[in-house]
């Protein structure tokens, strides 16, 4: 039922909690996990304005950093017996996650979501909320 | 992992779709389903104003109608080998669902959610969205 799962991560504690949950899905027959991290250039732009010394970050550096952060996740999943595919995308996170949902033909998405929204989330909606709203397949929401 | 599930229904087509999903959870070890329907008196008030001839509906009638609509759901679940508990609550739906989540000590909630929100939902947030936001346990969202 949950054979192939999409697991989006932003490397937050909440994403890590969702990963622990994904690993437990082995018990109920999950075989393959598509891990996706989306590099959100809008955030990086804001960040760069605040911390001008980071302004020189190149696309290549960003991708390398993302790949480096994804490696232990990939290994943890493989150690637990899953087949793993890792995707690094660039763009608006919820759109790239929804694109992967379709292109990878997954059965369900496992995503972490906070209960209490902060001001930004209240105005814009969190990535998780947008994914939940627009997903075509079931979404398993892990609470923070 | 999904031994005891909470399944809220408003008897909509979408709730019915979620029920089909709940039944499939048997494959992955779900044993018990707590079915809840919440009688929302706010909606009934609006409805009564629109259709004044219904104004005389009593609380007893409402509960009986809900029970009658829940019976085939209960039977379908039992026929599929689940233990079933049926709750009819009165109040604000998302609050009663969240109360059941805690009191019944369930492992996850399975709920249907529409993708495209209508105007009312955009203003108020759908029941599903509020449940997803405020739930303590994982929520499996089935898309309409």
Interface residues (C-beta under 8 A of the other chain):
Chain A: X1 X2 X21 X24 X25 X27 X28 X29 X108 X113 X115 X117 X129 X132 X133 X134 X135 X136 X137 X138 X139 X140 X141 X142 X143
Chain B: X1 X2 X21 X24 X25 X27 X28 X29 X108 X113 X115 X117 X129 X132 X133 X134 X135 X136 X137 X138 X139 X140 X141 X142 X143
